Amino acid sequence: MIHDLITGLINKGLTLELIEDTDVKYVKNKVIALLGIESVEYPTTVINDSIPSILSEIVNYAVDNQIIDNNLDDKEILSANIMDCFIPRPSVVNDKFYQKYEKSPESATNYFYQLSKHSNYIQTERIKKNISFKADSTYGELEITINLSKPEKDPEQIKKERLIKKDAPSYPKCLLCKENEGYLGRTGYPARANHRLIRIDMLGEQWNLQYSPYVYYNEHCILLSDKHRPMKINSDVFRRILTFTEKFPHYFMGSNADLPIVGGSILSHDHYQGGNYEFPMMIAEELFTFQLNNFPNVKASVLNWPASVIRLQGENIEGLVEAADLILTKWRNYSDETANIISHSGEEVHNTITPIARNKGNIFELDLVLRNNRTTDAYPSGIFHPHQDVHHIKKENIGLIEVMGLAVLPPRLVEELDSVKKYILGQTSAVKEEHRQWATILKSKYGHLTDETEMETMIEQELGDKFARILEDIGVFKNQDAFLTFINELNMNK
């Protein structure tokens, strides 16, 4: 059976143009060496399945025959090493990428995206497990994803990680470092043998393009610095992300904020996220426009969006960068106690920005989401963070993706929401305490429903309402007058 599986994987590699006919014997020898197979048999059964499915069967064979231990990390390492046999070295991938770039940027990214999927670096089968839907709101349609793609660790895996945690190697320094390209992996650290990076010159600095292994949207990519240095929002960030959209006009590019609570999960490595996708915030209507006195060629507006967003539009990148830098400089030091905004606590900075850039033909567009990470006794998680009453749905940081209108909710909700539905339908009284108040309100509101499909639709809409509330919580300006006070500050010469 193992020879049938190996042949099936090779045939799939040929079909997807990962390899050519002249590569077959080489790849086969590499794979059987990884599996410790000494004798070679001819296949007896034609296997025509997806690469992830065939890989899974090969990994099961390795576990059953005690080639590897039955734990997540060993399985991931073997799987990545097998697929590494099918894909070229980084220099070849980069050469082909830039050959295709000469034709069009879309052709280049499409090649790299397909390679990342077919090589099983992008976990396409696991991503299918995610639950995704849309929900209406007063701000337009919002998107919700319950993230089920990342595999759960079993107790033995967790135990093994704890044993080595104190003496864990420091190479690579983090999950985003360029040293991850081709890295074998280890206990508690993901396998990256089938990982490739595209080298991109960004204004004289070396940066690298990759795709997220667990993409949340179409062509979800990461642009990361060659250097392991902390994230810092400044004019260089605005210039880089706008320049990237000039190089790849079909992609947006944005950065998480650079402070805890309002930032992303990895603040230790300078990086951005982008892709070929239109988020709800990107099509949000203008609430009002305003003039930046020193930048007559830049159109400025405030969006009708629950987070506090200034949109800048113009034909010239440098003009947008200078306007954005003015806004950042003013915002870093802006306080308005009537709006609960205080810029500093001693030396600690609270104000920052989440920027997102796009190229819309002859016009560049830069969205600046104003953020503040201050905490108080009343709001220990953050004044402009999801408040306590929505923590039963989401209490993690609200980063770049969610700011733009795509909620990434925790996997615990699948089971918990099922109990809420049953509670409303009168099928159970067992609902987690943190959901009880919400479930009681929903039962009063929807207790007449008996159809489970209607109940599912209702829950999805209620989750959308919760997400809109979460985005309202992170908005620093709760009304137009407060926003206008800050805008007036932008036009004061001081």
Backbone hydrogen bonds, N-H to C=O, Kabsch-Sander energy under -0.5 kcal/mol:
donor,donor_aa,acceptor,acceptor_aa,energy
5,L,1,M,-2.1
6,I,2,I,-2.5
7,T,3,H,-2.3
8,G,4,D,-2.4
9,L,5,L,-2.5
10,I,6,I,-2.4
11,N,7,T,-2.7
12,K,8,G,-2.0
13,G,9,L,-2.2
14,L,10,I,-2.1
15,T,11,N,-2.4
16,L,12,K,-2.3
17,E,14,L,-1.2
18,L,13,G,-2.6
19,I,13,G,-1.2
23,D,20,E,-2.1
24,V,20,E,-0.5
24,V,21,D,-1.2
27,V,23,D,-2.9
28,K,24,V,-2.7
29,N,25,K,-2.5
30,K,26,Y,-2.0
31,V,27,V,-2.4
32,I,28,K,-2.6
33,A,29,N,-1.6
34,L,30,K,-1.7
35,L,31,V,-1.5
36,G,33,A,-0.9
37,I,32,I,-2.6
47,I,45,T,-0.6
48,N,46,V,-0.6
54,I,50,S,-2.4
55,L,51,I,-2.9
56,S,52,P,-2.1
57,E,53,S,-1.6
58,I,54,I,-2.3
59,V,55,L,-2.8
60,N,56,S,-2.1
61,Y,57,E,-2.1
62,A,58,I,-2.1
63,V,59,V,-2.1
64,D,60,N,-2.9
65,N,61,Y,-2.0
66,Q,63,V,-1.7
67,I,62,A,-3.1
68,I,62,A,-1.2
71,N,69,D,-1.9
75,K,71,N,-2.0
76,E,72,L,-2.6
77,I,73,D,-2.6
78,L,74,D,-2.2
79,S,75,K,-2.4
80,A,76,E,-2.5
81,N,77,I,-2.2
82,I,78,L,-2.3
83,M,79,S,-1.9
84,D,80,A,-1.6
85,C,81,N,-0.7
85,C,82,I,-1.1
86,F,83,M,-1.6
87,I,83,M,-0.6
87,I,84,D,-0.6
92,V,89,R,-0.5
93,V,89,R,-2.2
94,N,90,P,-2.7
95,D,91,S,-2.2
96,K,92,V,-2.4
97,F,93,V,-2.3
98,Y,94,N,-2.4
99,Q,95,D,-1.7
100,K,96,K,-2.1
101,Y,97,F,-1.8
102,E,98,Y,-1.2
103,K,99,Q,-0.5
103,K,100,K,-0.8
104,S,100,K,-2.3
108,A,104,S,-1.6
109,T,105,P,-2.4
110,N,106,E,-2.3
111,Y,107,S,-1.8
112,F,108,A,-2.0
113,Y,109,T,-2.8
114,Q,110,N,-2.4
115,L,111,Y,-2.3
116,S,112,F,-2.3
117,K,113,Y,-1.8
118,H,114,Q,-3.2
119,S,115,L,-2.0
120,N,117,K,-1.8
121,Y,116,S,-1.0
122,I,116,S,-2.7
123,Q,121,Y,-0.6
123,Q,213,P,-2.8
124,T,122,I,-2.1
127,I,123,Q,-2.4
128,K,124,T,-1.2
129,K,126,R,-1.6
130,N,127,I,-1.5
131,I,146,I,-1.8
132,S,130,N,-0.6
133,F,144,I,-2.2
135,A,142,L,-2.4
140,G,137,S,-1.6
142,L,135,A,-3.3
143,E,405,G,-2.6
144,I,133,F,-3.0
145,T,407,A,-2.3
146,I,131,I,-3.0
147,N,145,T,-0.7
147,N,409,L,-2.5
148,L,146,I,-0.8
158,I,154,D,-2.1
159,K,155,P,-2.5
160,K,156,E,-2.3
161,E,157,Q,-2.2
162,R,158,I,-2.1
163,L,159,K,-1.6
164,I,160,K,-1.1
165,K,161,E,-0.9
168,A,165,K,-1.3
177,C,174,C,-1.1
180,N,177,C,-2.0
181,E,178,K,-1.8
182,G,192,R,-1.9
183,Y,180,N,-2.2
186,R,189,Y,-2.0
189,Y,186,R,-2.5
192,R,183,Y,-2.7
195,H,192,R,-1.7
198,I,209,L,-2.3
199,R,197,L,-0.6
200,I,207,W,-3.1
202,M,200,I,-0.6
202,M,205,E,-3.3
203,L,201,D,-0.6
205,E,202,M,-1.2
207,W,200,I,-2.5
207,W,205,E,-0.6
208,N,224,L,-2.3
209,L,198,I,-2.7
210,Q,222,I,-2.3
212,S,220,H,-2.6
215,V,212,S,-0.6
220,H,217,Y,-1.4
221,C,219,E,-0.7
221,C,274,G,-2.0
222,I,210,Q,-3.1
223,L,272,Y,-2.2
224,L,208,N,-2.9
224,L,222,I,-0.6
225,S,270,D,-2.4
226,D,206,Q,-1.8
229,R,227,K,-1.4
231,M,267,L,-2.4
234,N,232,K,-0.6
237,V,234,N,-0.8
238,F,234,N,-1.4
239,R,235,S,-2.4
240,R,236,D,-2.6
241,I,237,V,-2.7
242,L,238,F,-1.9
243,T,239,R,-2.2
244,F,240,R,-2.6
245,T,241,I,-1.5
246,E,242,L,-1.1
247,K,243,T,-1.9
248,F,244,F,-2.9
251,Y,248,F,-2.2
252,F,275,G,-2.3
253,M,357,A,-2.0
254,G,273,Q,-3.0
255,S,355,P,-2.4
257,A,262,V,-0.6
262,V,260,P,-2.0
263,G,259,L,-1.3
264,G,257,A,-0.8
267,L,265,S,-0.5
270,D,229,R,-1.8
272,Y,223,L,-2.7
273,Q,254,G,-2.9
274,G,221,C,-2.2
275,G,252,F,-1.5
276,N,218,N,-1.1
277,Y,275,G,-1.1
279,F,277,Y,-0.6
281,M,404,M,-2.4
282,M,279,F,-1.0
283,I,279,F,-0.7
283,I,280,P,-1.0
284,A,281,M,-1.3
287,L,302,V,-3.6
288,F,302,V,-1.4
290,F,300,A,-2.3
293,N,291,Q,-0.8
295,F,292,L,-2.3
298,V,295,F,-1.7
299,K,297,N,-0.5
299,K,313,Q,-2.7
300,A,290,F,-0.8
301,S,311,R,-1.9
302,V,288,F,-3.0
303,L,309,V,-1.9
304,N,285,E,-3.2
305,W,303,L,-1.8
309,V,307,A,-0.9
310,I,368,L,-2.4
311,R,301,S,-3.0
312,L,366,L,-2.7
313,Q,299,K,-2.2
314,G,364,F,-2.1
317,I,315,E,-0.5
320,L,316,N,-1.7
321,V,317,I,-2.5
322,E,318,E,-2.3
323,A,319,G,-2.0
324,A,320,L,-2.8
325,D,321,V,-2.4
326,L,322,E,-1.8
327,I,323,A,-1.9
328,L,324,A,-2.7
329,T,325,D,-2.7
330,K,326,L,-2.5
331,W,327,I,-2.7
332,R,328,L,-2.7
333,N,329,T,-0.8
333,N,330,K,-0.5
334,Y,331,W,-1.5
336,D,341,I,-2.9
339,A,336,D,-1.9
340,N,337,E,-1.2
341,I,336,D,-2.2
342,I,340,N,-0.7
345,S,348,E,-2.2
348,E,345,S,-1.9
350,H,343,S,-2.9
351,N,343,S,-0.8
352,T,371,R,-2.0
354,T,369,V,-2.4
356,I,367,D,-2.2
357,A,253,M,-3.2
358,R,365,E,-2.4
360,K,358,R,-0.5
360,K,363,I,-3.4
361,G,359,N,-0.5
362,N,360,K,-0.7
363,I,360,K,-1.1
364,F,314,G,-3.2
365,E,358,R,-2.6
366,L,312,L,-2.8
367,D,356,I,-3.1
368,L,310,I,-3.1
369,V,354,T,-2.6
369,V,367,D,-0.6
370,L,308,S,-2.5
370,L,368,L,-0.7
371,R,352,T,-2.7
373,N,350,H,-1.7
376,T,379,Y,-1.5
382,G,379,Y,-1.2
383,I,374,R,-2.9
385,H,382,G,-1.0
390,V,387,H,-2.3
391,H,388,Q,-1.4
393,I,390,V,-1.8
394,K,390,V,-2.6
398,I,261,I,-0.6
399,G,397,N,-0.8
403,V,399,G,-2.5
404,M,400,L,-1.3
405,G,402,E,-1.8
406,L,401,I,-1.4
407,A,143,E,-3.1
407,A,405,G,-0.6
409,L,145,T,-3.5
409,L,407,A,-0.6
413,L,410,P,-1.6
414,V,411,P,-1.7
415,E,411,P,-0.5
416,E,412,R,-1.8
417,L,413,L,-3.4
418,D,414,V,-1.4
419,S,415,E,-1.6
420,V,416,E,-1.6
421,K,417,L,-2.5
422,K,418,D,-2.2
423,Y,419,S,-2.1
424,I,420,V,-2.2
425,L,421,K,-2.2
426,G,423,Y,-0.9
427,Q,422,K,-3.1
428,T,422,K,-0.9
431,V,429,S,-1.1
435,H,432,K,-1.6
436,R,432,K,-0.9
436,R,433,E,-0.8
437,Q,433,E,-0.6
439,A,435,H,-3.2
440,T,436,R,-2.6
441,I,437,Q,-2.0
442,L,438,W,-2.5
443,K,439,A,-2.3
444,S,440,T,-2.0
445,K,441,I,-1.7
446,Y,442,L,-3.4
447,G,443,K,-1.7
449,L,446,Y,-2.5
455,M,451,D,-2.0
456,E,452,E,-2.1
457,T,453,T,-2.2
458,M,454,E,-2.3
459,I,455,M,-2.5
460,E,456,E,-2.3
461,Q,457,T,-2.0
462,E,458,M,-2.4
463,L,459,I,-2.3
464,G,460,E,-1.9
465,D,461,Q,-2.2
466,K,462,E,-2.0
467,F,463,L,-2.4
468,A,464,G,-2.3
469,R,465,D,-2.0
470,I,466,K,-2.3
471,L,467,F,-2.4
472,E,468,A,-1.9
473,D,469,R,-2.2
474,I,470,I,-1.5
475,G,471,L,-0.7
475,G,472,E,-0.6
478,K,476,V,-0.6
483,F,479,N,-1.5
484,L,480,Q,-2.6
485,T,481,D,-1.8
486,F,482,A,-1.4
487,I,483,F,-2.2
488,N,484,L,-2.6
489,E,485,T,-1.2
490,L,486,F,-1.2
491,N,487,I,-0.9
491,N,488,N,-0.6
492,M,489,E,-1.3
494,K,492,M,-1.8
